[in-house]
Amino acid sequence: MKLDNQHIFVTGGAQGIGGAIVLNAVQHGARVSFVDISIEQGEKYAAELGAQGYEVYFTPANVGDLEDLTKAHERIVGELGDITGVVNNAGINSNADPVEMTTEQWDSFLAVDFKSVWHTAKLALPAMRAAQKGAIVSIASIHARMTLPGYFPYAAAKSGVIGLTRNLALNEGGNNIRVNAVSPGYVLTPLLQEWFDELPEREAAAMSVQPLGRMAQPSEIATVVTFLLSDEASFVNGADWMVDGGLHARFA
């Protein structure tokens, strides 16, 4: 899964799944840029990887704001050259009520979890088309296929990510640009741990339905993403890879 001479751009790359993807990509030879809204975490992580000899560049950006992301894209390309691979990882949770949720909350949430996938494509595709090569991988979720009460509008956004992935794959296949999605189940990220800490019984319930008897580590998601970015996945296009330990195979 070599990524030599590749410039991989990761959104939400300061920690969790995004941080694991950044690490895995640089370990496989890529130059990696990433954005995050957490400036302190992003700068710290980039410095740590840089001290280990990896070529990493961080700049803060709100992926839901096209103007802000465009400025970040200009800085990134100026530092590391044209982007050859994109990973749409940035996202936030939403456990809203469909009646109580405001239009402003809806727009703000979808801008990050769904609209941002279009933003990165809009910015990265021109260079990929010119090079006639590229790869885009978006982190969706098991919630795109099956969900639970109270996940409005999270499941809708992740379903949209998969739909957009399929359409981009058809649009860009003729340009030798592959577009795929990865749908994790439970992954032991800081965000998930915070959710478990609020109500400890949630963790016990989640563990009770894991076919492998455990949850995923962020590195296990990152490995799949790196594969899809690499030429080893040269004929994988328009796919949604379930990386959930078999959770989606359960009847109930």
C-alpha positions in Angstrom: 0.0 0.0 0.0 2.7 2.5 -1.0 1.8 6.1 -1.2 5.2 7.4 -2.4 5.0 10.8 -4.2 1.4 11.2 -3.1 -0.1 14.2 -1.4 -2.9 13.0 0.8 -5.3 15.6 2.3 -7.3 14.7 5.4 -10.1 16.7 7.0 -10.5 16.4 10.8 -7.0 15.0 11.1 -6.0 16.1 14.6 -7.2 13.1 16.5 -9.4 10.0 16.4 -9.9 8.2 13.1 -8.6 11.3 11.2 -5.4 11.3 13.3 -4.9 7.6 12.6 -5.3 8.1 8.9 -2.7 10.9 8.9 -0.3 8.6 10.6 -0.9 5.6 8.5 -0.6 7.6 5.3 2.8 9.2 6.2 4.0 5.8 7.3 3.3 4.6 3.8 5.3 7.3 2.2 2.8 10.1 1.5 3.1 13.8 2.1 0.1 14.6 4.3 -1.8 17.8 4.9 -4.7 18.0 7.2 -7.2 20.5 8.6 -9.1 20.7 11.8 -11.0 23.3 13.8 -8.9 22.4 16.9 -5.8 24.6 16.3 -3.9 23.5 19.4 -4.4 19.8 18.8 -3.6 20.1 15.1 -0.4 22.1 15.6 0.7 19.7 18.4 0.1 16.6 16.2 1.8 18.0 13.2 4.8 18.9 15.3 5.0 15.4 16.8 4.9 13.8 13.3 7.4 16.3 11.9 9.8 15.5 14.7 9.7 11.9 13.6 10.8 12.9 10.1 7.4 12.8 8.4 6.3 15.4 5.9 3.1 16.8 7.4 1.4 20.2 7.1 -1.5 21.4 9.3 -3.6 24.5 8.8 -6.9 25.2 10.7 -10.1 25.3 8.6 -13.9 24.9 8.9 -14.7 22.3 6.2 -18.3 23.5 6.2 -17.3 27.0 5.1 -16.2 26.9 1.4 -14.4 30.3 1.6 -12.5 29.2 4.7 -11.6 25.8 3.2 -10.5 27.5 -0.1 -8.0 29.6 1.7 -6.7 26.5 3.5 -6.5 24.7 0.2 -4.3 27.4 -1.2 -2.0 27.3 1.7 -1.8 23.5 1.6 -1.1 23.3 -2.2 1.5 26.0 -1.8 3.4 23.9 0.8 3.0 20.3 -0.5 1.8 20.6 -4.1 -1.3 19.4 -5.8 -3.5 17.0 -3.8 -3.6 13.5 -5.2 -5.8 11.9 -2.5 -8.6 13.3 -0.3 -10.0 11.8 2.9 -13.3 13.3 4.1 -13.2 12.5 7.8 -14.3 15.7 9.6 -17.7 15.3 11.2 -19.8 16.1 14.2 -22.6 14.2 15.9 -26.2 15.3 16.0 -28.9 13.8 18.3 -31.5 16.3 17.5 -35.3 16.1 17.6 -36.9 16.7 14.1 -39.4 19.1 15.5 -37.2 21.0 17.9 -34.2 21.3 15.6 -33.8 24.8 14.1 -33.0 25.6 10.4 -29.7 27.1 11.6 -28.8 23.9 13.5 -29.7 21.8 10.4 -27.7 23.9 8.0 -24.7 24.1 10.4 -24.6 20.3 10.9 -25.1 19.3 7.3 -22.4 21.8 6.2 -19.8 19.8 8.1 -21.1 16.2 7.8 -22.3 16.3 4.2 -21.7 19.5 2.3 -18.0 19.4 3.1 -17.6 16.3 0.9 -18.6 18.4 -2.1 -16.3 21.3 -0.9 -13.2 19.1 -1.0 -14.2 17.6 -4.3 -14.7 21.0 -5.8 -11.3 22.1 -4.7 -9.2 19.0 -5.4 -10.8 17.6 -8.6 -9.4 20.2 -11.1 -5.8 19.1 -10.3 -6.8 15.4 -10.3 -8.5 15.8 -13.6 -5.5 17.5 -15.1 -3.3 14.6 -13.8 -5.8 12.0 -14.9 -5.4 10.3 -11.5 -6.7 10.6 -8.0 -8.6 9.0 -5.1 -11.2 10.3 -2.7 -12.3 8.4 0.4 -15.1 9.6 2.6 -15.8 8.3 6.1 -19.5 7.5 6.2 -21.0 5.3 9.0 -23.0 2.2 9.7 -25.8 4.6 10.3 -26.2 5.1 6.6 -27.6 1.6 6.3 -29.2 1.0 9.7 -29.6 3.4 12.6 -31.2 4.0 16.0 -33.8 6.3 17.4 -32.4 9.8 18.2 -29.8 10.0 15.4 -31.6 12.6 13.4 -30.1 14.0 11.2 -26.8 12.1 11.4 -28.1 9.0 9.5 -29.4 11.3 6.7 -26.1 13.0 6.3 -24.1 9.8 6.2 -26.6 8.3 3.7 -26.0 11.4 1.6 -22.2 10.9 1.8 -22.6 7.4 0.3 -25.0 8.7 -2.5 -22.5 11.5 -3.3 -19.7 8.9 -3.4 -21.5 6.8 -5.9 -22.3 9.7 -8.2 -18.8 11.1 -8.0 -17.4 7.7 -8.8 -19.5 7.6 -12.0 -18.6 11.2 -12.9 -14.9 10.9 -12.4 -14.2 7.3 -13.4 -13.3 8.4 -16.9 -10.7 10.7 -15.4 -9.1 7.7 -13.6 -10.2 9.2 -10.3 -11.7 6.6 -7.9 -14.2 7.6 -5.2 -15.2 5.3 -2.3 -16.6 5.4 1.2 -15.8 3.6 4.4 -18.6 2.9 6.9 -17.2 2.2 10.4 -19.2 0.8 13.3 -18.2 1.4 16.8 -14.6 2.9 16.9 -12.8 3.7 20.2 -12.3 7.4 19.6 -12.2 10.2 22.2 -15.7 11.2 21.0 -17.1 7.8 21.5 -15.5 7.5 24.9 -17.1 10.8 25.9 -20.5 9.4 24.9 -19.9 6.2 26.9 -18.8 8.2 30.0 -22.1 10.1 30.0 -24.0 6.8 30.5 -21.8 3.8 31.3 -24.6 1.4 30.4 -24.2 2.5 26.8 -20.8 0.8 26.6 -22.1 -2.4 28.0 -25.0 -2.5 25.6 -22.7 -1.7 22.6 -20.2 -4.5 23.6 -23.0 -7.0 24.0 -23.7 -6.9 20.2 -20.2 -6.9 18.8 -19.7 -10.1 16.7 -15.9 -9.9 17.3 -16.4 -9.3 21.0 -14.7 -5.9 20.8 -14.8 -2.5 19.1 -12.4 -1.1 16.4 -9.3 0.9 17.0 -8.9 4.0 14.8 -5.8 2.4 13.2 -8.0 -0.4 11.9 -10.1 2.1 10.0 -7.0 3.9 8.8 -5.6 0.8 7.2 -8.6 0.3 5.0 -8.6 4.0 4.0 -4.9 3.8 3.1 -5.6 0.8 0.9 -8.4 2.6 -0.9 -6.1 5.5 -1.6 -3.3 3.3 -3.0 -2.9 1.7 -6.4 -3.5 -1.6 -4.7 -7.2 -0.7 -4.9 -6.9 0.3 -8.5 -10.3 -1.3 -9.5 -12.3 -0.3 -6.4 -14.6 2.5 -7.3 -18.1 3.6 -6.1 -17.9 1.2 -3.2 -19.0 1.6 0.5 -16.7 -0.6 2.6 -18.3 -1.7 5.9 -15.6 -1.8 8.6 -17.8 -2.7 11.6 -16.6 -6.2 12.7 -19.8 -7.7 11.2 -22.2 -5.6 13.3 -24.3 -4.8 10.2 -24.9 -8.6 9.7 -26.9 -8.9 12.8 -30.7 -9.4 12.5 -31.4 -7.6 15.7 
